[in-house]
Amino acid sequence: MSQTNHPTLQTRVGRRSFLKMAALGTAFGATGGFAAEGVRPATAVEIQNPYPGSKKVKTICSICSAGCGIIAEVHNGVWVRQEPAHDHPISEGSHCCKGVDQIELTKSKQRLKYPMKKSGGKWQRISWDKAINEISDKMLKIRKENGPDATMFLGSAKFNLQQSFYFRKFAAMWGTNNIDHVARI
């Protein structure tokens, strides 16, 4: 525990906190040495144009509904890189931390592409019709047994104005005011 004589500048660090910080610092220091191991430097040609024959496509970021501009680089039909569109009227060349990482979300091997249901402890692919029917049946059962306020509707940052309007209308039709936005979580 360290203490100063000045009454407003007292700092107390517990033993556990100190050990946690020391372990974290040691881990960062130890792994930093491995980061560059086995990586060759890029050649001048690779730096200049790592994807020969690629084309740049002006598009809009789809992380939220703000509509920021990006320039996506497409190589053989695959989105390989992106940069902010400097002449875009909304984003004016900037990029938020979620938009910068959008390409990684799109390419993620963990990204779901169809409905899944856990059965017998294992995830199994099911049809869209089955998923929609099972979810709607469960929702109707919850409303019948517990009332409409037993559910909570959570909106998405990807909703545009019209989608938000319909989402709110659906919650009202359901019979509840329990609606919120994902940004508050």
C-alpha positions in Angstrom: 0.0 0.0 0.0 1.4 3.4 -0.9 0.3 6.7 0.6 1.3 10.3 0.1 1.2 13.0 2.7 -1.1 15.2 0.6 -4.7 14.6 1.7 -6.2 14.7 -1.8 -3.6 12.6 -3.5 -3.9 9.3 -1.6 -3.4 6.2 -3.8 -4.1 2.7 -2.4 -3.3 -0.4 -4.4 -4.2 -3.7 -2.8 -1.9 -6.7 -3.1 -4.3 -8.5 -5.4 -4.6 -5.5 -7.7 -0.9 -5.1 -7.8 -0.3 -8.8 -8.6 -2.9 -8.6 -11.4 -1.3 -5.5 -12.9 2.1 -7.1 -12.6 0.9 -10.3 -14.3 -0.7 -8.4 -17.1 2.4 -6.3 -17.7 4.5 -9.4 -17.8 2.2 -11.1 -20.2 2.3 -8.1 -22.6 6.0 -7.9 -22.4 6.5 -11.6 -23.0 4.2 -11.9 -25.9 5.5 -8.7 -27.6 8.8 -10.6 -28.4 6.9 -13.3 -30.3 4.8 -11.0 -32.4 7.3 -10.4 -35.2 8.8 -13.9 -35.1 8.6 -15.7 -38.5 7.1 -12.8 -40.4 9.1 -11.7 -43.4 9.0 -8.0 -44.5 6.8 -7.2 -47.4 8.5 -6.4 -50.7 8.2 -3.0 -52.3 5.8 -4.4 -55.0 3.6 -6.0 -52.3 3.4 -2.8 -50.4 2.5 -0.9 -53.5 -0.2 -3.3 -54.7 -0.8 -6.5 -52.7 -3.9 -7.4 -54.7 -3.1 -6.9 -58.4 -6.3 -6.7 -60.5 -8.5 -5.7 -57.6 -11.1 -3.0 -58.0 -12.3 -0.3 -55.6 -16.0 0.0 -55.0 -17.6 2.9 -53.2 -20.2 1.6 -50.8 -21.8 2.3 -47.4 -20.8 0.7 -44.1 -23.6 -1.6 -42.8 -22.6 -1.7 -39.2 -25.2 0.8 -38.2 -27.7 3.0 -39.9 -25.6 6.2 -40.1 -24.6 5.4 -43.7 -20.9 6.2 -43.5 -19.0 5.9 -46.8 -16.3 3.3 -47.4 -14.2 2.3 -50.3 -14.1 -1.5 -50.5 -11.3 -3.2 -52.4 -12.6 -6.4 -54.1 -10.2 -9.0 -55.5 -11.6 -12.0 -57.4 -15.0 -11.3 -56.0 -13.8 -11.2 -52.4 -13.8 -8.1 -50.2 -10.1 -7.9 -49.1 -9.6 -4.3 -47.7 -11.4 -1.1 -47.0 -10.7 2.5 -46.4 -12.9 5.5 -45.4 -14.4 7.5 -48.3 -12.9 11.0 -47.8 -15.5 12.7 -50.0 -18.5 11.1 -48.3 -21.0 13.8 -47.0 -21.8 11.9 -43.8 -18.6 10.4 -42.5 -16.3 12.9 -44.2 -13.4 10.5 -44.3 -13.7 9.2 -40.8 -14.4 5.6 -39.6 -15.7 4.4 -36.2 -14.1 1.5 -34.4 -17.0 -0.8 -35.4 -16.8 0.2 -39.0 -13.1 -0.4 -39.2 -13.6 -4.0 -38.1 -16.6 -4.6 -40.3 -14.6 -6.7 -42.8 -13.5 -9.1 -40.0 -17.2 -9.6 -39.0 -18.1 -10.4 -42.6 -15.3 -13.0 -43.0 -15.6 -14.6 -39.6 -15.8 -18.3 -39.5 -18.1 -18.1 -36.5 -20.7 -16.1 -38.5 -24.1 -17.9 -38.7 -25.5 -18.3 -42.2 -28.6 -20.3 -41.3 -30.8 -21.1 -38.3 -29.4 -23.4 -35.7 -31.1 -25.3 -32.8 -29.5 -27.1 -29.9 -30.8 -30.6 -29.7 -29.3 -33.3 -27.5 -26.4 -31.0 -26.6 -25.4 -30.4 -30.2 -26.2 -27.6 -32.6 -28.1 -28.7 -35.7 -29.1 -26.8 -38.8 -32.9 -26.3 -39.2 -35.0 -24.7 -42.0 -36.0 -21.0 -41.9 -39.7 -22.1 -41.8 -39.1 -24.3 -38.8 -37.2 -21.6 -36.9 -39.8 -19.0 -37.6 -42.7 -21.3 -36.6 -41.0 -22.5 -33.4 -40.1 -18.9 -32.3 -43.5 -17.5 -33.1 -45.3 -20.4 -31.3 -43.1 -19.8 -28.2 -43.7 -16.1 -28.2 -47.5 -16.5 -28.5 -47.4 -19.0 -25.6 -45.5 -16.5 -23.4 -48.0 -13.8 -24.2 -51.0 -16.0 -23.5 -49.6 -17.3 -20.2 -47.9 -14.2 -18.9 -49.2 -11.2 -20.8 -47.6 -9.0 -23.4 -45.3 -7.2 -20.9 -43.5 -10.5 -20.3 -41.5 -9.8 -23.4 -38.8 -7.1 -24.2 -38.1 -5.9 -27.8 -34.5 -4.9 -28.4 -33.8 -2.8 -31.4 -30.7 -2.9 -33.6 -28.1 -0.3 -34.6 -28.5 -1.6 -38.1 -32.2 -0.4 -38.4 -32.8 2.5 -40.6 -35.7 4.9 -39.8 -38.4 2.9 -41.6 -37.3 -0.4 -40.0 -37.3 1.3 -36.5 -40.8 2.6 -37.2 -42.1 -0.9 -38.1 -40.2 -2.5 -35.1 -41.9 0.0 -32.7 -45.3 -0.7 -34.4 -44.8 -4.4 -34.0 -44.1 -4.0 -30.2 -47.2 -1.8 -29.9 -49.3 -4.4 -31.8 -47.9 -7.0 -29.5 -49.2 -5.0 -26.6 -46.1 -3.7 -24.8 -44.0 -0.6 -24.4 -41.0 -2.7 -23.4 -38.7 -1.6 -26.2 -35.1 -0.4 -26.1 -32.1 0.0 -28.3 -29.0 -2.2 -28.3 -26.7 0.9 -27.8 -27.9 1.2 -24.2 -26.6 -2.2 -23.2 
